[in-house]
Amino acid sequence: PSRIAHLASVRAANQLIAARCAKDPSLHFLDTAATMVDANGQPDPQWFVKDLLHLNAKGYAHWTSQLRPVLEQLSLPR
């Protein structure tokens, strides 16, 4: 939330990164931000410490719950 002025740029950058990843099977994109917004699509303060920039313990736990399964799957021998 502390960087809300840059949200449009961040979303545009994420779209470009996701599109690039979709073209290369060795790249992966996980949109963790999509589950950390409120009903209006704005960053949800519940996930952040007072500075509204860094995640709080609940935010890191949520973020980890999204990343861990993907990282574990990618780490499996192929």
PDB file with SEQRES, HELIX, SHEET and CRYST1 records, atoms N, CA, C and O in Angstrom:
SEQRES   1 A   78  PRO SER ARG ILE ALA HIS LEU ALA SER VAL ARG ALA ALA          
SEQRES   2 A   78  ASN GLN LEU ILE ALA ALA ARG CYS ALA LYS ASP PRO SER          
SEQRES   3 A   78  LEU HIS PHE LEU ASP THR ALA ALA THR MET VAL ASP ALA          
SEQRES   4 A   78  ASN GLY GLN PRO ASP PRO GLN TRP PHE VAL LYS ASP LEU          
SEQRES   5 A   78  LEU HIS LEU ASN ALA LYS GLY TYR ALA HIS TRP THR SER          
SEQRES   6 A   78  GLN LEU ARG PRO VAL LEU GLU GLN LEU SER LEU PRO ARG          
HELIX    1 AA1 ILE A    4  HIS A    6  5                                   3    
HELIX    2 AA2 LEU A    7  ALA A   22  1                                  16    
HELIX    3 AA3 THR A   32  THR A   35  5                                   4    
HELIX    4 AA4 PRO A   45  TRP A   47  5                                   3    
HELIX    5 AA5 ALA A   57  SER A   75  1                                  19    
CRYST1    1.000    1.000    1.000  90.00  90.00  90.00 P 1           1          
ATOM      1  N   PRO A   1       0.798  -1.222   0.000  1.00  0.00           N  
ATOM      2  CA  PRO A   1       0.000   0.000   0.000  1.00  0.00           C  
ATOM      3  C   PRO A   1       0.835   1.280   0.000  1.00  0.00           C  
ATOM      4  O   PRO A   1       0.377   2.309  -0.497  1.00  0.00           O  
ATOM      5  N   SER A   2       2.042   1.236   0.543  1.00  0.00           N  
ATOM      6  CA  SER A   2       2.856   2.453   0.588  1.00  0.00           C  
ATOM      7  C   SER A   2       3.339   2.876  -0.792  1.00  0.00           C  
ATOM      8  O   SER A   2       3.767   4.016  -0.970  1.00  0.00           O  
ATOM      9  N   ARG A   3       3.280   2.003  -1.745  1.00  0.00           N  
ATOM     10  CA  ARG A   3       3.731   2.306  -3.105  1.00  0.00           C  
ATOM     11  C   ARG A   3       2.558   2.290  -4.094  1.00  0.00           C  
ATOM     12  O   ARG A   3       2.738   1.983  -5.273  1.00  0.00           O  
ATOM     13  N   ILE A   4       1.382   2.616  -3.615  1.00  0.00           N  
ATOM     14  CA  ILE A   4       0.165   2.566  -4.424  1.00  0.00           C  
ATOM     15  C   ILE A   4       0.280   3.418  -5.694  1.00  0.00           C  
ATOM     16  O   ILE A   4      -0.342   3.102  -6.709  1.00  0.00           O  
ATOM     17  N   ALA A   5       1.054   4.472  -5.642  1.00  0.00           N  
ATOM     18  CA  ALA A   5       1.221   5.335  -6.818  1.00  0.00           C  
ATOM     19  C   ALA A   5       1.884   4.592  -7.976  1.00  0.00           C  
ATOM     20  O   ALA A   5       1.766   5.008  -9.128  1.00  0.00           O  
ATOM     21  N   HIS A   6       2.573   3.505  -7.676  1.00  0.00           N  
ATOM     22  CA  HIS A   6       3.289   2.739  -8.694  1.00  0.00           C  
ATOM     23  C   HIS A   6       2.543   1.464  -9.098  1.00  0.00           C  
ATOM     24  O   HIS A   6       3.064   0.664  -9.875  1.00  0.00           O  
ATOM     25  N   LEU A   7       1.345   1.273  -8.581  1.00  0.00           N  
ATOM     26  CA  LEU A   7       0.620   0.021  -8.791  1.00  0.00           C  
ATOM     27  C   LEU A   7       0.373  -0.276 -10.269  1.00  0.00           C  
ATOM     28  O   LEU A   7       0.544  -1.418 -10.695  1.00  0.00           O  
ATOM     29  N   ALA A   8      -0.016   0.698 -11.046  1.00  0.00           N  
ATOM     30  CA  ALA A   8      -0.267   0.469 -12.472  1.00  0.00           C  
ATOM     31  C   ALA A   8       1.007   0.009 -13.187  1.00  0.00           C  
ATOM     32  O   ALA A   8       0.957  -0.886 -14.031  1.00  0.00           O  
ATOM     33  N   SER A   9       2.128   0.610 -12.855  1.00  0.00           N  
ATOM     34  CA  SER A   9       3.400   0.213 -13.466  1.00  0.00           C  
ATOM     35  C   SER A   9       3.799  -1.198 -13.058  1.00  0.00           C  
ATOM     36  O   SER A   9       4.296  -1.972 -13.877  1.00  0.00           O  
ATOM     37  N   VAL A  10       3.584  -1.525 -11.809  1.00  0.00           N  
ATOM     38  CA  VAL A  10       3.910  -2.871 -11.315  1.00  0.00           C  
ATOM     39  C   VAL A  10       3.045  -3.905 -12.019  1.00  0.00           C  
ATOM     40  O   VAL A  10       3.541  -4.949 -12.441  1.00  0.00           O  
ATOM     41  N   ARG A  11       1.764  -3.621 -12.148  1.00  0.00           N  
ATOM     42  CA  ARG A  11       0.875  -4.562 -12.832  1.00  0.00           C  
ATOM     43  C   ARG A  11       1.254  -4.716 -14.301  1.00  0.00           C  
ATOM     44  O   ARG A  11       1.220  -5.825 -14.834  1.00  0.00           O  
ATOM     45  N   ALA A  12       1.606  -3.640 -14.947  1.00  0.00           N  
ATOM     46  CA  ALA A  12       2.027  -3.711 -16.356  1.00  0.00           C  
ATOM     47  C   ALA A  12       3.308  -4.533 -16.491  1.00  0.00           C  
ATOM     48  O   ALA A  12       3.432  -5.359 -17.396  1.00  0.00           O  
ATOM     49  N   ALA A  13       4.252  -4.304 -15.592  1.00  0.00           N  
ATOM     50  CA  ALA A  13       5.499  -5.073 -15.617  1.00  0.00           C  
ATOM     51  C   ALA A  13       5.218  -6.552 -15.387  1.00  0.00           C  
ATOM     52  O   ALA A  13       5.792  -7.407 -16.063  1.00  0.00           O  
ATOM     53  N   ASN A  14       4.340  -6.858 -14.439  1.00  0.00           N  
ATOM     54  CA  ASN A  14       4.001  -8.255 -14.173  1.00  0.00           C  
ATOM     55  C   ASN A  14       3.358  -8.916 -15.388  1.00  0.00           C  
ATOM     56  O   ASN A  14       3.616 -10.089 -15.659  1.00  0.00           O  
ATOM     57  N   GLN A  15       2.531  -8.188 -16.116  1.00  0.00           N  
ATOM     58  CA  GLN A  15       1.913  -8.742 -17.325  1.00  0.00           C  
ATOM     59  C   GLN A  15       2.973  -9.068 -18.371  1.00  0.00           C  
ATOM     60  O   GLN A  15       2.908 -10.111 -19.021  1.00  0.00           O  
ATOM     61  N   LEU A  16       3.939  -8.185 -18.530  1.00  0.00           N  
ATOM     62  CA  LEU A  16       5.013  -8.433 -19.490  1.00  0.00           C  
ATOM     63  C   LEU A  16       5.863  -9.634 -19.069  1.00  0.00           C  
ATOM     64  O   LEU A  16       6.229 -10.466 -19.899  1.00  0.00           O  
ATOM     65  N   ILE A  17       6.169  -9.715 -17.786  1.00  0.00           N  
ATOM     66  CA  ILE A  17       6.964 -10.834 -17.283  1.00  0.00           C  
ATOM     67  C   ILE A  17       6.197 -12.146 -17.449  1.00  0.00           C  
ATOM     68  O   ILE A  17       6.767 -13.150 -17.878  1.00  0.00           O  
ATOM     69  N   ALA A  18       4.914 -12.140 -17.111  1.00  0.00           N  
ATOM     70  CA  ALA A  18       4.084 -13.347 -17.258  1.00  0.00           C  
ATOM     71  C   ALA A  18       4.022 -13.778 -18.718  1.00  0.00           C  
ATOM     72  O   ALA A  18       4.100 -14.971 -19.012  1.00  0.00           O  
ATOM     73  N   ALA A  19       3.884 -12.832 -19.630  1.00  0.00           N  
ATOM     74  CA  ALA A  19       3.822 -13.151 -21.055  1.00  0.00           C  
ATOM     75  C   ALA A  19       5.132 -13.768 -21.522  1.00  0.00           C  
ATOM     76  O   ALA A  19       5.131 -14.727 -22.294  1.00  0.00           O  
ATOM     77  N   ARG A  20       6.232 -13.228 -21.062  1.00  0.00           N  
ATOM     78  CA  ARG A  20       7.550 -13.788 -21.426  1.00  0.00           C  
ATOM     79  C   ARG A  20       7.701 -15.194 -20.875  1.00  0.00           C  
ATOM     80  O   ARG A  20       8.181 -16.088 -21.571  1.00  0.00           O  
ATOM     81  N   CYS A  21       7.300 -15.392 -19.643  1.00  0.00           N  
ATOM     82  CA  CYS A  21       7.395 -16.712 -19.019  1.00  0.00           C  
ATOM     83  C   CYS A  21       6.524 -17.729 -19.752  1.00  0.00           C  
ATOM     84  O   CYS A  21       6.897 -18.897 -19.864  1.00  0.00           O  
ATOM     85  N   ALA A  22       5.386 -17.304 -20.244  1.00  0.00           N  
ATOM     86  CA  ALA A  22       4.475 -18.211 -20.952  1.00  0.00           C  
ATOM     87  C   ALA A  22       5.090 -18.730 -22.253  1.00  0.00           C  
ATOM     88  O   ALA A  22       4.666 -19.766 -22.764  1.00  0.00           O  
ATOM     89  N   LYS A  23       6.064 -18.032 -22.782  1.00  0.00           N  
ATOM     90  CA  LYS A  23       6.707 -18.429 -24.037  1.00  0.00           C  
ATOM     91  C   LYS A  23       7.911 -19.344 -23.834  1.00  0.00           C  
ATOM     92  O   LYS A  23       8.450 -19.882 -24.800  1.00  0.00           O  
ATOM     93  N   ASP A  24       8.329 -19.519 -22.605  1.00  0.00           N  
ATOM     94  CA  ASP A  24       9.536 -20.299 -22.328  1.00  0.00           C  
ATOM     95  C   ASP A  24       9.248 -21.287 -21.204  1.00  0.00           C  
ATOM     96  O   ASP A  24       9.037 -20.877 -20.063  1.00  0.00           O  
ATOM     97  N   PRO A  25       9.235 -22.588 -21.512  1.00  0.00           N  
ATOM     98  CA  PRO A  25       8.899 -23.574 -20.490  1.00  0.00           C  
ATOM     99  C   PRO A  25       9.904 -23.655 -19.339  1.00  0.00           C  
ATOM    100  O   PRO A  25       9.625 -24.279 -18.315  1.00  0.00           O  
ATOM    101  N   SER A  26      11.052 -23.038 -19.502  1.00  0.00           N  
ATOM    102  CA  SER A  26      12.021 -23.055 -18.395  1.00  0.00           C  
ATOM    103  C   SER A  26      11.776 -21.907 -17.405  1.00  0.00           C  
ATOM    104  O   SER A  26      12.431 -21.826 -16.366  1.00  0.00           O  
ATOM    105  N   LEU A  27      10.826 -21.020 -17.740  1.00  0.00           N  
ATOM    106  CA  LEU A  27      10.487 -19.904 -16.864  1.00  0.00           C  
ATOM    107  C   LEU A  27       9.116 -20.125 -16.253  1.00  0.00           C  
ATOM    108  O   LEU A  27       8.253 -20.766 -16.852  1.00  0.00           O  
ATOM    109  N   HIS A  28       8.924 -19.592 -15.062  1.00  0.00           N  
ATOM    110  CA  HIS A  28       7.652 -19.741 -14.360  1.00  0.00           C  
ATOM    111  C   HIS A  28       7.275 -18.408 -13.726  1.00  0.00           C  
ATOM    112  O   HIS A  28       8.125 -17.688 -13.201  1.00  0.00           O  
ATOM    113  N   PHE A  29       5.996 -18.100 -13.784  1.00  0.00           N  
ATOM    114  CA  PHE A  29       5.496 -16.868 -13.179  1.00  0.00           C  
ATOM    115  C   PHE A  29       4.369 -17.227 -12.234  1.00  0.00           C  
ATOM    116  O   PHE A  29       3.433 -17.929 -12.616  1.00  0.00           O  
ATOM    117  N   LEU A  30       4.449 -16.759 -11.024  1.00  0.00           N  
ATOM    118  CA  LEU A  30       3.403 -16.976 -10.031  1.00  0.00           C  
ATOM    119  C   LEU A  30       2.950 -15.608  -9.536  1.00  0.00           C  
ATOM    120  O   LEU A  30       3.737 -14.857  -8.959  1.00  0.00           O  
ATOM    121  N   ASP A  31       1.694 -15.294  -9.761  1.00  0.00           N  
ATOM    122  CA  ASP A  31       1.148 -13.992  -9.374  1.00  0.00           C  
ATOM    123  C   ASP A  31       0.694 -14.040  -7.916  1.00  0.00           C  
ATOM    124  O   ASP A  31      -0.489 -14.225  -7.631  1.00  0.00           O  
ATOM    125  N   THR A  32       1.633 -13.874  -7.011  1.00  0.00           N  
ATOM    126  CA  THR A  32       1.305 -13.908  -5.587  1.00  0.00           C  
ATOM    127  C   THR A  32       0.523 -12.675  -5.156  1.00  0.00           C  
ATOM    128  O   THR A  32      -0.224 -12.721  -4.178  1.00  0.00           O  
ATOM    129  N   ALA A  33       0.689 -11.590  -5.872  1.00  0.00           N  
ATOM    130  CA  ALA A  33       0.010 -10.346  -5.495  1.00  0.00           C  
ATOM    131  C   ALA A  33      -1.499 -10.444  -5.661  1.00  0.00           C  
ATOM    132  O   ALA A  33      -2.244  -9.774  -4.946  1.00  0.00           O  
ATOM    133  N   ALA A  34      -1.955 -11.262  -6.585  1.00  0.00           N  
ATOM    134  CA  ALA A  34      -3.394 -11.348  -6.879  1.00  0.00           C  
ATOM    135  C   ALA A  34      -4.226 -11.782  -5.675  1.00  0.00           C  
ATOM    136  O   ALA A  34      -5.398 -11.422  -5.570  1.00  0.00           O  
ATOM    137  N   THR A  35      -3.635 -12.545  -4.776  1.00  0.00           N  
ATOM    138  CA  THR A  35      -4.385 -13.000  -3.603  1.00  0.00           C  
ATOM    139  C   THR A  35      -4.137 -12.120  -2.382  1.00  0.00           C  
ATOM    140  O   THR A  35      -4.591 -12.431  -1.281  1.00  0.00           O  
ATOM    141  N   MET A  36      -3.420 -11.026  -2.582  1.00  0.00           N  
ATOM    142  CA  MET A  36      -3.096 -10.151  -1.462  1.00  0.00           C  
ATOM    143  C   MET A  36      -3.713  -8.766  -1.639  1.00  0.00           C  
ATOM    144  O   MET A  36      -3.219  -7.771  -1.108  1.00  0.00           O  
ATOM    145  N   VAL A  37      -4.811  -8.729  -2.405  1.00  0.00           N  
ATOM    146  CA  VAL A  37      -5.522  -7.475  -2.621  1.00  0.00           C  
ATOM    147  C   VAL A  37      -6.914  -7.555  -2.009  1.00  0.00           C  
ATOM    148  O   VAL A  37      -7.420  -8.641  -1.725  1.00  0.00           O  
ATOM    149  N   ASP A  38      -7.521  -6.401  -1.811  1.00  0.00           N  
ATOM    150  CA  ASP A  38      -8.873  -6.364  -1.240  1.00  0.00           C  
ATOM    151  C   ASP A  38      -9.916  -6.486  -2.356  1.00  0.00           C  
ATOM    152  O   ASP A  38      -9.567  -6.717  -3.513  1.00  0.00           O  
ATOM    153  N   ALA A  39     -11.159  -6.334  -2.014  1.00  0.00           N  
ATOM    154  CA  ALA A  39     -12.259  -6.481  -2.976  1.00  0.00           C  
ATOM    155  C   ALA A  39     -12.185  -5.454  -4.106  1.00  0.00           C  
ATOM    156  O   ALA A  39     -12.763  -5.661  -5.173  1.00  0.00           O  
ATOM    157  N   ASN A  40     -11.480  -4.354  -3.876  1.00  0.00           N  
ATOM    158  CA  ASN A  40     -11.331  -3.314  -4.895  1.00  0.00           C  
ATOM    159  C   ASN A  40     -10.050  -3.462  -5.711  1.00  0.00           C  
ATOM    160  O   ASN A  40      -9.729  -2.604  -6.533  1.00  0.00           O  
ATOM    161  N   GLY A  41      -9.318  -4.555  -5.480  1.00  0.00           N  
ATOM    162  CA  GLY A  41      -8.082  -4.788  -6.214  1.00  0.00           C  
ATOM    163  C   GLY A  41      -6.891  -3.998  -5.715  1.00  0.00           C  
ATOM    164  O   GLY A  41      -5.870  -3.905  -6.396  1.00  0.00           O  
ATOM    165  N   GLN A  42      -7.019  -3.430  -4.532  1.00  0.00           N  
ATOM    166  CA  GLN A  42      -5.932  -2.652  -3.937  1.00  0.00           C  
ATOM    167  C   GLN A  42      -5.184  -3.516  -2.925  1.00  0.00           C  
ATOM    168  O   GLN A  42      -5.790  -4.401  -2.320  1.00  0.00           O  
ATOM    169  N   PRO A  43      -3.888  -3.286  -2.723  1.00  0.00           N  
ATOM    170  CA  PRO A  43      -3.142  -4.061  -1.735  1.00  0.00           C  
ATOM    171  C   PRO A  43      -3.849  -4.024  -0.378  1.00  0.00           C  
ATOM    172  O   PRO A  43      -4.202  -2.957   0.125  1.00  0.00           O  
ATOM    173  N   ASP A  44      -4.043  -5.187   0.191  1.00  0.00           N  
ATOM    174  CA  ASP A  44      -4.773  -5.310   1.453  1.00  0.00           C  
ATOM    175  C   ASP A  44      -3.830  -5.073   2.635  1.00  0.00           C  
ATOM    176  O   ASP A  44      -2.886  -5.840   2.826  1.00  0.00           O  
ATOM    177  N   PRO A  45      -4.068  -4.031   3.425  1.00  0.00           N  
ATOM    178  CA  PRO A  45      -3.193  -3.701   4.546  1.00  0.00           C  
ATOM    179  C   PRO A  45      -3.039  -4.818   5.582  1.00  0.00           C  
ATOM    180  O   PRO A  45      -2.087  -4.801   6.362  1.00  0.00           O  
ATOM    181  N   GLN A  46      -3.955  -5.783   5.603  1.00  0.00           N  
ATOM    182  CA  GLN A  46      -3.854  -6.860   6.599  1.00  0.00           C  
ATOM    183  C   GLN A  46      -2.559  -7.663   6.478  1.00  0.00           C  
ATOM    184  O   GLN A  46      -2.151  -8.315   7.439  1.00  0.00           O  
ATOM    185  N   TRP A  47      -1.921  -7.627   5.336  1.00  0.00           N  
ATOM    186  CA  TRP A  47      -0.720  -8.429   5.092  1.00  0.00           C  
ATOM    187  C   TRP A  47       0.574  -7.694   5.453  1.00  0.00           C  
ATOM    188  O   TRP A  47       1.654  -8.277   5.357  1.00  0.00           O  
ATOM    189  N   PHE A  48       0.484  -6.413   5.871  1.00  0.00           N  
ATOM    190  CA  PHE A  48       1.674  -5.583   6.013  1.00  0.00           C  
ATOM    191  C   PHE A  48       1.878  -5.065   7.438  1.00  0.00           C  
ATOM    192  O   PHE A  48       0.932  -4.947   8.218  1.00  0.00           O  
ATOM    193  N   VAL A  49       3.141  -4.760   7.754  1.00  0.00           N  
ATOM    194  CA  VAL A  49       3.457  -4.097   9.015  1.00  0.00           C  
ATOM    195  C   VAL A  49       3.081  -2.620   8.876  1.00  0.00           C  
ATOM    196  O   VAL A  49       2.579  -2.198   7.834  1.00  0.00           O  
ATOM    197  N   LYS A  50       3.324  -1.846   9.922  1.00  0.00           N  
ATOM    198  CA  LYS A  50       2.891  -0.439   9.959  1.00  0.00           C  
ATOM    199  C   LYS A  50       3.391   0.411   8.796  1.00  0.00           C  
ATOM    200  O   LYS A  50       2.719   1.363   8.397  1.00  0.00           O  
ATOM    201  N   ASP A  51       4.565   0.081   8.244  1.00  0.00           N  
ATOM    202  CA  ASP A  51       5.080   0.903   7.143  1.00  0.00           C  
ATOM    203  C   ASP A  51       4.329   0.668   5.831  1.00  0.00           C  
ATOM    204  O   ASP A  51       4.542   1.381   4.851  1.00  0.00           O  
ATOM    205  N   LEU A  52       3.461  -0.323   5.821  1.00  0.00           N  
ATOM    206  CA  LEU A  52       2.651  -0.684   4.648  1.00  0.00           C  
ATOM    207  C   LEU A  52       3.498  -0.992   3.414  1.00  0.00           C  
ATOM    208  O   LEU A  52       3.028  -0.887   2.281  1.00  0.00           O  
ATOM    209  N   LEU A  53       4.757  -1.376   3.651  1.00  0.00           N  
ATOM    210  CA  LEU A  53       5.653  -1.781   2.573  1.00  0.00           C  
ATOM    211  C   LEU A  53       6.072  -3.234   2.756  1.00  0.00           C  
ATOM    212  O   LEU A  53       6.025  -4.029   1.817  1.00  0.00           O  
ATOM    213  N   HIS A  54       6.481  -3.567   3.969  1.00  0.00           N  
ATOM    214  CA  HIS A  54       6.980  -4.908   4.262  1.00  0.00           C  
ATOM    215  C   HIS A  54       5.865  -5.801   4.787  1.00  0.00           C  
ATOM    216  O   HIS A  54       4.971  -5.348   5.502  1.00  0.00           O  
ATOM    217  N   LEU A  55       5.933  -7.077   4.421  1.00  0.00           N  
ATOM    218  CA  LEU A  55       4.936  -8.031   4.890  1.00  0.00           C  
ATOM    219  C   LEU A  55       5.077  -8.284   6.386  1.00  0.00           C  
ATOM    220  O   LEU A  55       6.174  -8.234   6.942  1.00  0.00           O  
ATOM    221  N   ASN A  56       3.947  -8.557   7.020  1.00  0.00           N  
ATOM    222  CA  ASN A  56       3.959  -8.983   8.418  1.00  0.00           C  
ATOM    223  C   ASN A  56       4.027 -10.511   8.441  1.00  0.00           C  
ATOM    224  O   ASN A  56       4.104 -11.134   7.382  1.00  0.00           O  
ATOM    225  N   ALA A  57       4.000 -11.118   9.613  1.00  0.00           N  
ATOM    226  CA  ALA A  57       4.102 -12.573   9.725  1.00  0.00           C  
ATOM    227  C   ALA A  57       2.974 -13.260   8.955  1.00  0.00           C  
ATOM    228  O   ALA A  57       3.206 -14.260   8.276  1.00  0.00           O  
ATOM    229  N   LYS A  58       1.771 -12.735   9.058  1.00  0.00           N  
ATOM    230  CA  LYS A  58       0.634 -13.304   8.335  1.00  0.00           C  
ATOM    231  C   LYS A  58       0.845 -13.187   6.825  1.00  0.00           C  
ATOM    232  O   LYS A  58       0.522 -14.111   6.079  1.00  0.00           O  
ATOM    233  N   GLY A  59       1.379 -12.068   6.382  1.00  0.00           N  
ATOM    234  CA  GLY A  59       1.658 -11.861   4.963  1.00  0.00           C  
ATOM    235  C   GLY A  59       2.701 -12.838   4.443  1.00  0.00           C  
ATOM    236  O   GLY A  59       2.538 -13.420   3.370  1.00  0.00           O  
ATOM    237  N   TYR A  60       3.782 -13.017   5.213  1.00  0.00           N  
ATOM    238  CA  TYR A  60       4.812 -13.968   4.797  1.00  0.00           C  
ATOM    239  C   TYR A  60       4.283 -15.399   4.803  1.00  0.00           C  
ATOM    240  O   TYR A  60       4.634 -16.190   3.927  1.00  0.00           O  
ATOM    241  N   ALA A  61       3.454 -15.734   5.768  1.00  0.00           N  
ATOM    242  CA  ALA A  61       2.875 -17.084   5.809  1.00  0.00           C  
ATOM    243  C   ALA A  61       1.993 -17.314   4.581  1.00  0.00           C  
ATOM    244  O   ALA A  61       2.038 -18.383   3.973  1.00  0.00           O  
ATOM    245  N   HIS A  62       1.208 -16.330   4.226  1.00  0.00           N  
ATOM    246  CA  HIS A  62       0.347 -16.442   3.050  1.00  0.00           C  
ATOM    247  C   HIS A  62       1.184 -16.559   1.775  1.00  0.00           C  
ATOM    248  O   HIS A  62       0.923 -17.413   0.928  1.00  0.00           O  
ATOM    249  N   TRP A  63       2.167 -15.713   1.652  1.00  0.00           N  
ATOM    250  CA  TRP A  63       3.061 -15.704   0.494  1.00  0.00           C  
ATOM    251  C   TRP A  63       3.763 -17.050   0.358  1.00  0.00           C  
ATOM    252  O   TRP A  63       3.843 -17.615  -0.733  1.00  0.00           O  
ATOM    253  N   THR A  64       4.273 -17.558   1.485  1.00  0.00           N  
ATOM    254  CA  THR A  64       4.959 -18.846   1.500  1.00  0.00           C  
ATOM    255  C   THR A  64       4.017 -19.979   1.100  1.00  0.00           C  
ATOM    256  O   THR A  64       4.419 -20.911   0.404  1.00  0.00           O  
ATOM    257  N   SER A  65       2.758 -19.895   1.545  1.00  0.00           N  
ATOM    258  CA  SER A  65       1.804 -20.957   1.206  1.00  0.00           C  
ATOM    259  C   SER A  65       1.528 -21.016  -0.296  1.00  0.00           C  
ATOM    260  O   SER A  65       1.122 -22.058  -0.810  1.00  0.00           O  
ATOM    261  N   GLN A  66       1.739 -19.930  -0.986  1.00  0.00           N  
ATOM    262  CA  GLN A  66       1.583 -19.913  -2.440  1.00  0.00           C  
ATOM    263  C   GLN A  66       2.854 -20.382  -3.149  1.00  0.00           C  
ATOM    264  O   GLN A  66       2.792 -21.120  -4.132  1.00  0.00           O  
ATOM    265  N   LEU A  67       3.991 -19.949  -2.644  1.00  0.00           N  
ATOM    266  CA  LEU A  67       5.264 -20.273  -3.287  1.00  0.00           C  
ATOM    267  C   LEU A  67       5.724 -21.707  -3.053  1.00  0.00           C  
ATOM    268  O   LEU A  67       6.207 -22.364  -3.975  1.00  0.00           O  
ATOM    269  N   ARG A  68       5.575 -22.193  -1.829  1.00  0.00           N  
ATOM    270  CA  ARG A  68       6.136 -23.492  -1.469  1.00  0.00           C  
ATOM    271  C   ARG A  68       5.685 -24.617  -2.408  1.00  0.00           C  
ATOM    272  O   ARG A  68       6.538 -25.353  -2.903  1.00  0.00           O  
ATOM    273  N   PRO A  69       4.387 -24.784  -2.676  1.00  0.00           N  
ATOM    274  CA  PRO A  69       3.986 -25.899  -3.545  1.00  0.00           C  
ATOM    275  C   PRO A  69       4.582 -25.806  -4.956  1.00  0.00           C  
ATOM    276  O   PRO A  69       4.932 -26.823  -5.555  1.00  0.00           O  
ATOM    277  N   VAL A  70       4.693 -24.609  -5.468  1.00  0.00           N  
ATOM    278  CA  VAL A  70       5.256 -24.430  -6.804  1.00  0.00           C  
ATOM    279  C   VAL A  70       6.750 -24.759  -6.784  1.00  0.00           C  
ATOM    280  O   VAL A  70       7.246 -25.471  -7.658  1.00  0.00           O  
ATOM    281  N   LEU A  71       7.454 -24.244  -5.794  1.00  0.00           N  
ATOM    282  CA  LEU A  71       8.889 -24.519  -5.694  1.00  0.00           C  
ATOM    283  C   LEU A  71       9.161 -25.990  -5.459  1.00  0.00           C  
ATOM    284  O   LEU A  71      10.116 -26.540  -6.006  1.00  0.00           O  
ATOM    285  N   GLU A  72       8.335 -26.630  -4.653  1.00  0.00           N  
ATOM    286  CA  GLU A  72       8.509 -28.055  -4.420  1.00  0.00           C  
ATOM    287  C   GLU A  72       8.282 -28.850  -5.708  1.00  0.00           C  
ATOM    288  O   GLU A  72       9.020 -29.794  -5.993  1.00  0.00           O  
ATOM    289  N   GLN A  73       7.284 -28.479  -6.469  1.00  0.00           N  
ATOM    290  CA  GLN A  73       6.999 -29.157  -7.726  1.00  0.00           C  
ATOM    291  C   GLN A  73       8.149 -28.959  -8.711  1.00  0.00           C  
ATOM    292  O   GLN A  73       8.534 -29.897  -9.408  1.00  0.00           O  
ATOM    293  N   LEU A  74       8.689 -27.768  -8.774  1.00  0.00           N  
ATOM    294  CA  LEU A  74       9.777 -27.491  -9.694  1.00  0.00           C  
ATOM    295  C   LEU A  74      11.057 -28.169  -9.272  1.00  0.00           C  
ATOM    296  O   LEU A  74      11.940 -28.394 -10.100  1.00  0.00           O  
ATOM    297  N   SER A  75      11.175 -28.500  -7.995  1.00  0.00           N  
ATOM    298  CA  SER A  75      12.396 -29.134  -7.484  1.00  0.00           C  
ATOM    299  C   SER A  75      12.399 -30.640  -7.681  1.00  0.00           C  
ATOM    300  O   SER A  75      13.429 -31.284  -7.482  1.00  0.00           O  
ATOM    301  N   LEU A  76      11.263 -31.215  -8.071  1.00  0.00           N  
ATOM    302  CA  LEU A  76      11.187 -32.657  -8.258  1.00  0.00           C  
ATOM    303  C   LEU A  76      12.061 -33.084  -9.437  1.00  0.00           C  
ATOM    304  O   LEU A  76      12.136 -32.382 -10.445  1.00  0.00           O  
ATOM    305  N   PRO A  77      12.717 -34.233  -9.307  1.00  0.00           N  
ATOM    306  CA  PRO A  77      13.511 -34.734 -10.452  1.00  0.00           C  
ATOM    307  C   PRO A  77      12.589 -34.967 -11.645  1.00  0.00           C  
ATOM    308  O   PRO A  77      11.451 -35.412 -11.498  1.00  0.00           O  
ATOM    309  N   ARG A  78      13.102 -34.658 -12.810  1.00  0.00           N  
ATOM    310  CA  ARG A  78      12.303 -34.828 -14.035  1.00  0.00           C  
ATOM    311  C   ARG A  78      12.841 -35.932 -14.884  1.00  0.00           C  
ATOM    312  O   ARG A  78      12.294 -36.214 -15.950  1.00  0.00           O  
TER     313      ARG A  78                                                      
END                                                                             
